[in-house]
Amino acid sequence: MAKSKWLLGLLGLAFILALTWHFSWSAVTPKGQPPLTRLTNDNLFVSQFNRAASHVRMVLLLSPT
């Protein structure tokens, strides 16, 4: 019984690590979509956001807390 709990915990950890890798370091986008960029300058963000005024836009803010 203890081995099955340990195995289940290990599988859960592997799943969480796979999801973390997929959403953090996998920067592959579908065909026809521009590549992902990391925005480090406020002016760059504003200009890219305003340039796409005729399209649907979404801003995702992530916080480590």
CORNORDA-V572270 format. One record per residue. N is the residue number from 1. PSI is psi as a letter, one per 40 degrees, with the letter a starting at -180 (* if undefined). OMEGA is omega as a letter, one per 20 degrees, with the letter a starting at -180 (999 if undefined). D_FIRST is the distance of its C-alpha to the first C-alpha in Angstrom with 2 decimals. Layout:
BEGIN
<<N,PSI,OMEGA,D_FIRST> <N,PSI,OMEGA,D_FIRST>>
END
This chain:
BEGIN
<<1,d,a,0.00> <2,d,r,3.81> <3,d,a,5.42> <4,d,r,5.29> <5,d,r,6.51> <6,d,r,8.77> <7,d,r,9.96> <8,d,r,10.73> <9,d,r,12.57> <10,d,r,14.36> <11,d,r,15.47> <12,d,r,16.68> <13,d,r,18.59> <14,d,r,20.10> <15,d,r,21.24> <16,d,r,22.84> <17,d,r,24.54> <18,d,r,25.87> <19,d,r,27.31> <20,d,r,28.84> <21,d,a,30.47> <22,d,a,31.75> <23,e,a,33.40> <24,d,a,34.57> <25,e,r,35.80> <26,h,a,36.31> <27,f,r,39.95> <28,h,r,40.62> <29,i,r,42.59> <30,i,r,43.59> <31,h,r,46.95> <32,e,r,49.86> <33,h,r,48.14> <34,i,a,49.33> <35,i,r,46.94> <36,i,r,44.94> <37,i,r,46.71> <38,h,a,45.82> <39,h,a,48.39> <40,e,a,49.51> <41,h,a,52.95> <42,d,a,53.81> <43,d,r,56.91> <44,d,r,55.02> <45,d,a,52.66> <46,d,a,55.58> <47,d,r,57.60> <48,d,r,54.80> <49,d,a,53.89> <50,d,a,57.54> <51,d,a,58.23> <52,f,a,55.85> <53,d,a,57.48> <54,e,a,57.94> <55,i,r,54.24> <56,h,a,51.15> <57,i,r,49.69> <58,h,r,46.42> <59,h,r,45.63> <60,h,r,42.04> <61,h,r,41.73> <62,h,r,38.54> <63,h,a,38.03> <64,e,a,35.60> <65,*,999,35.31>>
END
